[in-house]
């Protein structure tokens, strides 16, 4: 069986390995989660919310320890790791604060006599399949709302996140959750398939690649299970006008290099109006290449390694292929182990593979457009539809683009503006669901009609 392992991407050193569960152990964990659901669903909402609030507090108390774990596991810089822990705590606390709102009856206006309400009820055991790029944040936005609702959680994390996934399970145990409310699974993909097929499991949430999402959705559909998907993105960053080009470029670079360039909703395609293209490209390239690459534990490091040697090689192959197909390499394009230099490409055309691919690392493509209409066409000419960014000084233009862009999220004149109360998700091949905000509580819930005669 394959091991879950901590491999420091900065050095390539394997720091620890953890064996996967036996099939009998997986069965026992499903059983304990199912048994916990029978009582957890009956626990008063206020009590469930209080335990979720304690879990948020433990994230804050243990932030340094938690951050160190994910710097080792996936190469995130210390500052970014601490920020992720804090955000996970904020998300978790948001659902504790809003427990009564997300579980309250919703009265309906009816045509006849009597009353009708929609009553939210939990549906049971849920499986979460989570990625390595945000080990705490991704889990928080799935687990917290569903625990408040009264569902119980089985969590299969990425194989390179064994210690962060165990740390999360400890948090929920130490917060006082009953055994089985939140269960960590060191499971293989085959075992995950068995979990999805199990009749005691009522739904599955996946954050990951298109390939992983399609495989899980197919399996879930075969067993008539609800599935929520949050997949990849190739978000456009449209610049049509700006009062401060330096600030706009700074925002573009900050968003592109966030999490070492490994964020599904990071801008990856920079679509710039003709009159701003040359100065934007010059400043963007200078700022990208000025970012300090190095030890993710060092305070002055801006860009650490990619999550693994495999990830770095994959990005290298994409960039090399783009150049071979005729793209212009303005800067970067070099790899040192799992470290990949900040990279800028131009002259990309629809005939090239990179035009349709997601670049998951510190690389971006800059496009020149004649104006608003061409910018929208280019922004929408992708199979993805997660986030998007619009920079303009014209409020009416911003509204037009917000309506025209095919994406689940549009950020106008801002980046990195995610917040617990704001829903997160996409359309097209970027996914089918919403996480965070109040909408997250609608994914795995029985919206039960209760109609009472007059």
C-alpha positions as CSV (number, residue, x, y, z in Angstrom):
1,X,0.0,0.0,0.0
2,X,1.1,3.5,-0.7
3,X,2.1,5.6,2.3
4,X,1.0,9.1,3.2
5,X,4.3,11.0,3.4
6,X,5.7,14.4,4.4
7,X,8.2,15.2,1.7
8,X,9.8,18.7,2.1
9,X,9.6,20.1,-1.4
10,X,12.4,22.6,-0.6
11,X,14.9,19.8,0.0
12,X,13.3,16.7,-1.4
13,X,13.8,15.0,2.0
14,X,11.2,12.5,3.1
15,X,10.5,13.5,6.7
16,X,7.9,11.0,7.7
17,X,5.6,8.3,6.3
18,X,2.2,7.1,7.5
19,X,0.6,3.8,6.3
20,X,-2.8,3.8,4.8
21,X,-5.6,2.2,6.6
22,X,-6.6,-1.4,6.2
23,X,-10.0,-2.1,4.6
24,X,-11.4,-3.3,7.9
25,X,-10.2,0.0,9.5
26,X,-12.0,2.0,6.9
27,X,-15.2,0.0,7.5
28,X,-14.9,0.8,11.3
29,X,-14.5,4.5,10.6
30,X,-17.5,4.6,8.4
31,X,-19.5,2.8,11.1
32,X,-18.4,5.2,13.9
33,X,-19.2,8.2,11.7
34,X,-22.7,6.8,11.0
35,X,-23.3,6.0,14.7
36,X,-22.2,9.5,15.6
37,X,-24.7,11.0,13.2
38,X,-27.6,9.4,15.0
39,X,-26.9,11.4,18.1
40,X,-25.1,14.4,16.6
41,X,-28.1,15.4,14.5
42,X,-30.2,15.5,17.7
43,X,-27.7,17.7,19.5
44,X,-29.2,21.2,19.9
45,X,-27.9,23.7,17.3
46,X,-26.5,26.0,20.0
47,X,-24.4,23.1,21.4
48,X,-23.1,22.2,18.0
49,X,-22.3,25.8,17.3
50,X,-20.4,26.1,20.6
51,X,-18.2,23.1,19.7
52,X,-17.5,24.6,16.3
53,X,-16.5,27.9,18.0
54,X,-14.1,26.0,20.2
55,X,-12.5,24.4,17.1
56,X,-12.0,27.9,15.7
57,X,-10.3,29.0,18.9
58,X,-8.0,26.0,18.8
59,X,-6.9,26.9,15.3
60,X,-5.8,30.3,16.7
61,X,-4.2,28.8,19.8
62,X,-2.1,26.4,17.7
63,X,-1.5,28.6,14.7
64,X,2.3,28.5,14.9
65,X,2.4,24.7,15.2
66,X,-0.2,24.3,12.4
67,X,1.7,26.7,10.1
68,X,5.0,24.9,10.5
69,X,3.4,21.6,9.5
70,X,2.2,22.9,6.1
71,X,5.4,24.7,5.3
72,X,7.1,21.3,5.5
73,X,4.3,19.5,3.7
74,X,3.8,21.7,0.7
75,X,6.3,24.5,0.7
76,X,4.0,27.4,1.6
77,X,5.9,30.4,3.1
78,X,5.5,30.9,6.8
79,X,3.6,34.1,6.4
80,X,1.2,32.5,4.0
81,X,0.8,29.5,6.3
82,X,0.0,31.6,9.3
83,X,-2.5,33.5,7.2
84,X,-4.2,30.3,6.1
85,X,-4.6,29.1,9.6
86,X,-6.1,32.4,10.6
87,X,-8.5,32.3,7.7
88,X,-9.5,28.7,8.5
89,X,-10.3,29.9,12.1
90,X,-12.4,32.9,10.8
91,X,-14.4,30.6,8.4
92,X,-15.0,28.1,11.2
93,X,-16.1,30.8,13.6
94,X,-18.4,32.3,10.9
95,X,-20.5,29.2,10.9
96,X,-20.7,29.1,14.7
97,X,-21.9,32.8,14.6
98,X,-24.5,32.0,11.9
99,X,-25.7,28.6,13.2
100,X,-29.2,29.8,14.0
101,X,-29.5,31.5,10.6
102,X,-28.4,28.5,8.5
103,X,-30.6,26.0,10.4
104,X,-33.7,28.2,10.8
105,X,-37.1,27.4,9.2
106,X,-37.9,29.4,6.1
107,X,-41.6,30.3,6.1
108,X,-43.3,30.3,2.7
109,X,-46.2,32.4,1.4
110,X,-48.9,30.0,0.3
111,X,-52.0,30.3,-1.7
112,X,-54.3,28.3,0.6
113,X,-55.0,28.2,4.3
114,X,-52.5,27.1,6.9
115,X,-48.7,27.4,6.9
116,X,-45.7,26.0,5.1
117,X,-42.0,26.1,6.0
118,X,-38.8,24.7,4.6
119,X,-37.0,23.0,7.4
120,X,-33.3,22.2,7.0
121,X,-32.2,18.8,8.2
122,X,-28.8,17.1,8.0
123,X,-28.5,14.2,5.6
124,X,-25.9,12.0,7.2
125,X,-22.2,11.0,6.8
126,X,-20.3,13.1,4.2
127,X,-16.9,12.3,2.6
128,X,-14.6,15.2,1.9
129,X,-11.7,14.7,-0.5
130,X,-9.4,17.7,-0.1
131,X,-6.3,19.0,-1.9
132,X,-2.8,19.8,-0.7
133,X,-2.6,23.5,-1.7
134,X,-4.6,24.9,1.2
135,X,-4.6,22.1,3.8
136,X,-6.6,23.9,6.5
137,X,-8.7,26.4,4.6
138,X,-10.2,23.8,2.2
139,X,-11.2,21.6,5.1
140,X,-12.7,24.4,7.2
141,X,-15.0,25.6,4.5
142,X,-16.4,22.1,4.0
143,X,-16.4,20.8,7.6
144,X,-17.6,23.8,9.6
145,X,-21.0,24.4,7.9
146,X,-21.8,20.7,7.7
147,X,-21.0,20.1,11.4
148,X,-23.2,23.0,12.4
149,X,-26.0,21.5,10.3
150,X,-25.6,18.1,12.1
151,X,-23.9,16.1,9.4
152,X,-20.8,14.0,10.3
153,X,-17.5,14.1,8.3
154,X,-15.1,11.6,6.9
155,X,-12.1,13.5,5.5
156,X,-9.6,12.0,3.0
157,X,-6.8,14.6,2.6
158,X,-4.1,14.6,0.0
159,X,-1.4,12.0,0.6
160,X,1.2,14.7,1.2
161,X,-0.8,16.2,4.0
162,X,-0.8,13.5,6.7
163,X,0.3,15.7,9.6
164,X,-2.0,18.6,8.9
165,X,-5.0,16.3,8.4
166,X,-4.2,14.6,11.8
167,X,-3.8,18.0,13.4
168,X,-7.3,19.0,12.2
169,X,-8.8,15.8,13.6
170,X,-7.1,16.5,17.0
171,X,-8.6,20.0,17.0
172,X,-12.1,18.6,16.6
173,X,-11.5,15.9,19.3
174,X,-10.0,18.4,21.7
175,X,-12.9,20.9,21.1
176,X,-15.2,18.2,22.5
177,X,-16.8,16.8,19.4
178,X,-18.2,13.2,19.9
179,X,-16.2,10.4,18.5
180,X,-17.1,10.0,14.9
181,X,-18.3,13.5,14.2
182,X,-15.0,14.3,12.4
183,X,-12.9,11.3,11.2
184,X,-9.6,11.5,9.4
185,X,-9.0,8.8,6.8
186,X,-5.5,7.8,5.5
187,X,-7.3,6.0,2.6
188,X,-6.2,5.0,-0.9
189,X,-8.2,6.1,-3.9
190,X,-9.7,2.6,-4.2
191,X,-10.8,2.8,-0.5
192,X,-12.3,6.3,-1.2
193,X,-14.3,4.7,-4.0
194,X,-15.6,2.1,-1.5
195,X,-16.6,4.9,0.9
196,X,-18.5,6.7,-1.8
197,X,-20.4,3.6,-2.7
198,X,-21.3,2.8,1.0
199,X,-25.0,3.4,1.6
200,X,-24.3,5.0,4.9
201,X,-22.4,7.8,3.1
202,X,-24.8,10.4,1.7
203,X,-22.6,12.9,-0.1
204,X,-19.1,13.7,-1.2
205,X,-17.3,17.0,-1.7
206,X,-14.2,17.2,-3.8
207,X,-11.7,20.0,-4.3
208,X,-9.1,19.2,-6.9
209,X,-8.3,18.6,-10.5
210,X,-10.8,18.2,-13.4
211,X,-9.7,14.6,-13.7
212,X,-10.3,13.9,-10.0
213,X,-13.6,15.7,-10.0
214,X,-14.9,13.8,-13.1
215,X,-13.9,10.4,-11.6
216,X,-15.6,11.1,-8.3
217,X,-18.7,12.6,-9.9
218,X,-19.1,9.5,-12.1
219,X,-18.8,7.2,-9.1
220,X,-21.1,9.3,-7.0
221,X,-23.7,9.5,-9.8
222,X,-23.6,5.7,-10.2
223,X,-24.6,5.4,-6.5
224,X,-27.0,8.4,-6.6
225,X,-25.0,10.5,-4.1
226,X,-25.0,14.2,-4.0
227,X,-21.6,15.6,-5.1
228,X,-20.1,19.0,-4.8
229,X,-17.1,19.9,-7.0
230,X,-14.6,22.8,-6.7
231,X,-12.1,22.3,-9.5
232,X,-9.5,24.2,-11.4
233,X,-9.4,27.7,-12.9
234,X,-7.6,29.9,-15.4
235,X,-8.9,33.2,-14.2
236,X,-8.7,36.3,-16.4
237,X,-7.3,39.6,-15.0
238,X,-8.6,42.3,-17.2
239,X,-7.1,45.8,-17.2
240,X,-9.0,48.4,-19.2
241,X,-8.2,51.6,-17.3
242,X,-6.5,52.4,-14.0
243,X,-5.6,55.6,-12.1
244,X,-2.4,53.9,-10.8
245,X,-0.8,51.3,-13.0
246,X,1.9,50.5,-10.4
247,X,-0.8,49.6,-7.9
248,X,-2.6,47.5,-10.5
249,X,0.6,45.6,-11.4
250,X,1.3,45.1,-7.7
251,X,-2.1,43.5,-7.3
252,X,-1.6,41.3,-10.3
253,X,1.7,40.0,-9.1
254,X,0.5,39.5,-5.5
255,X,-2.4,37.5,-6.7
256,X,-0.4,35.5,-9.2
257,X,2.3,34.5,-6.7
258,X,-0.1,33.8,-3.8
259,X,0.5,30.4,-2.4
260,X,3.6,30.0,-4.6
261,X,1.3,30.4,-7.6
262,X,-0.8,27.3,-6.7
263,X,-4.3,28.7,-6.2
264,X,-7.2,27.6,-8.3
265,X,-8.7,31.1,-8.3
266,X,-5.5,33.0,-8.9
267,X,-5.4,35.2,-12.1
268,X,-3.4,33.3,-14.7
269,X,-4.3,35.2,-17.9
270,X,-3.6,39.0,-17.9
271,X,-5.8,40.7,-20.6
272,X,-4.6,44.3,-21.0
273,X,-6.0,47.1,-23.2
274,X,-3.7,48.1,-26.1
275,X,-2.7,51.5,-24.7
276,X,-1.7,50.0,-21.4
277,X,-0.1,46.8,-22.7
278,X,3.5,47.8,-23.1
279,X,3.9,49.6,-19.7
280,X,1.9,46.8,-17.9
281,X,4.1,44.1,-19.4
282,X,7.3,45.9,-18.5
283,X,6.2,46.6,-14.9
284,X,4.6,43.1,-14.5
285,X,7.8,41.4,-15.7
286,X,10.0,43.5,-13.5
287,X,7.9,42.8,-10.4
288,X,7.5,39.1,-11.1
289,X,11.3,38.6,-11.5
290,X,12.0,40.7,-8.4
291,X,10.1,38.3,-6.1
292,X,12.6,36.6,-3.8
293,X,12.7,32.8,-4.3
294,X,14.0,30.7,-1.4
295,X,13.6,28.8,1.8
296,X,9.8,29.0,2.7
297,X,10.8,29.3,6.4
298,X,12.8,32.5,5.8
299,X,11.0,35.7,6.6
300,X,12.0,37.5,3.4
301,X,11.0,34.7,1.0
302,X,8.2,35.7,-1.3
303,X,8.1,32.5,-3.4
304,X,8.9,29.1,-2.0
305,X,9.0,25.8,-4.0
306,X,6.1,24.2,-5.7
307,X,4.4,21.5,-3.7
308,X,6.5,18.7,-5.2
309,X,9.1,17.9,-7.8
310,X,6.4,16.4,-9.9
311,X,4.4,19.7,-9.8
312,X,7.4,21.7,-10.8
313,X,8.3,19.4,-13.7
314,X,4.7,19.6,-14.9
315,X,4.8,23.4,-15.1
316,X,8.2,23.2,-16.7
317,X,6.8,20.9,-19.5
318,X,3.9,23.3,-20.0
319,X,6.1,26.3,-20.4
320,X,8.6,24.5,-22.6
321,X,5.8,23.2,-24.9
322,X,4.3,26.7,-25.1
323,X,7.7,28.2,-26.3
324,X,8.2,25.3,-28.7
325,X,4.7,26.1,-30.2
326,X,5.6,29.8,-30.7
327,X,4.9,31.6,-27.4
328,X,7.4,34.3,-26.4
329,X,9.2,33.6,-23.1
330,X,9.6,37.1,-21.6
331,X,11.1,36.0,-18.3
332,X,11.7,32.9,-16.2
333,X,11.1,29.4,-17.5
334,X,13.8,27.7,-15.4
335,X,13.5,25.1,-12.7
336,X,15.8,24.2,-9.8
337,X,14.4,21.1,-8.1
338,X,10.9,22.0,-7.0
339,X,11.6,25.7,-7.3
340,X,10.3,27.4,-10.5
341,X,11.3,30.9,-11.5
342,X,8.5,33.5,-11.9
343,X,7.6,33.2,-15.5
344,X,5.9,35.5,-18.1
345,X,4.7,34.4,-21.5
346,X,3.2,36.5,-24.4
347,X,2.2,35.9,-28.0
348,X,0.0,33.0,-27.0
349,X,-2.5,32.0,-29.6
350,X,-5.5,29.7,-29.6
351,X,-3.6,27.0,-31.5
352,X,-1.2,26.5,-28.5
353,X,-1.9,24.1,-25.7
354,X,-1.2,26.7,-23.0
355,X,-4.0,28.8,-24.3
356,X,-6.5,26.3,-22.8
357,X,-4.4,24.9,-19.9
358,X,-4.3,26.0,-16.3
359,X,-0.7,27.0,-15.2
360,X,-0.5,25.9,-11.6
361,X,2.5,27.7,-10.4
362,X,4.2,31.2,-10.7
363,X,3.6,31.7,-14.4
364,X,1.3,34.0,-16.3
365,X,0.3,34.8,-19.8
366,X,-0.1,38.5,-20.9
367,X,-2.5,39.2,-23.8
368,X,-3.1,42.5,-25.7
369,X,-6.7,43.4,-26.6
370,X,-8.2,46.3,-28.5
371,X,-10.9,47.0,-25.9
372,X,-13.8,45.8,-23.8
373,X,-15.5,43.5,-26.2
374,X,-12.3,41.7,-27.2
375,X,-11.4,41.4,-23.5
376,X,-14.7,39.7,-22.7
377,X,-14.4,37.3,-25.6
378,X,-10.9,36.3,-24.6
379,X,-11.8,36.0,-20.9
380,X,-14.7,33.7,-21.8
381,X,-12.7,31.6,-24.3
382,X,-11.9,28.9,-21.8
383,X,-13.4,25.7,-20.4
384,X,-12.9,27.2,-16.9
385,X,-15.2,29.6,-15.1
386,X,-14.0,30.1,-11.5
387,X,-13.0,33.6,-10.7
388,X,-12.2,36.8,-12.6
389,X,-10.7,40.2,-12.0
390,X,-11.7,43.5,-13.6
391,X,-9.7,46.7,-13.3
392,X,-11.4,49.8,-14.7
393,X,-12.2,53.4,-13.7
394,X,-15.6,53.2,-15.3
395,X,-18.3,51.9,-13.0
396,X,-20.7,51.3,-15.8
397,X,-18.1,49.3,-17.7
398,X,-17.4,47.3,-14.5
399,X,-21.1,46.3,-14.3
400,X,-21.2,45.3,-18.0
401,X,-18.2,43.1,-17.5
402,X,-19.5,41.6,-14.3
403,X,-22.6,40.6,-16.3
404,X,-20.8,39.3,-19.3
405,X,-17.9,37.3,-17.8
406,X,-18.7,33.6,-17.5
407,X,-17.4,32.9,-14.0
408,X,-18.7,32.2,-10.5
409,X,-16.9,35.2,-9.0
410,X,-16.0,38.7,-10.3
411,X,-13.7,41.0,-8.3
412,X,-13.7,44.6,-9.4
413,X,-10.5,46.6,-8.7
414,X,-9.4,44.2,-5.9
415,X,-7.6,40.9,-5.4
416,X,-7.3,38.4,-2.5
417,X,-10.6,39.6,-1.2
418,X,-12.1,36.3,-0.2
419,X,-13.9,36.4,3.1
420,X,-15.9,33.9,5.2
421,X,-19.3,35.5,4.3
422,X,-18.6,35.5,0.5
423,X,-19.6,32.4,-1.5
424,X,-16.8,30.7,-3.4
425,X,-17.3,28.6,-6.5
426,X,-17.4,28.4,-10.3
427,X,-19.2,27.3,-13.5
428,X,-18.3,25.3,-16.5
429,X,-15.4,22.9,-15.8
430,X,-14.5,24.8,-12.6
431,X,-17.2,23.1,-10.5
432,X,-20.8,22.8,-9.5
433,X,-21.1,24.1,-6.0
434,X,-20.6,26.9,-3.6
435,X,-18.5,26.9,-0.4
436,X,-18.2,29.7,2.3
437,X,-21.0,32.2,2.9
438,X,-24.5,31.1,3.8
439,X,-24.8,29.2,0.4
440,X,-22.3,26.6,1.7
441,X,-25.0,25.4,4.1
442,X,-27.3,24.5,1.2
443,X,-25.1,21.9,-0.4
444,X,-25.7,18.9,1.9
445,X,-29.0,19.5,3.6
446,X,-32.5,18.1,3.3
447,X,-34.7,21.1,2.5
448,X,-37.8,19.5,4.0
449,X,-41.2,21.0,3.2
450,X,-43.6,21.0,6.3
451,X,-47.1,22.0,5.2
452,X,-49.8,22.3,7.9
453,X,-53.5,22.7,7.1
454,X,-55.4,25.7,8.3
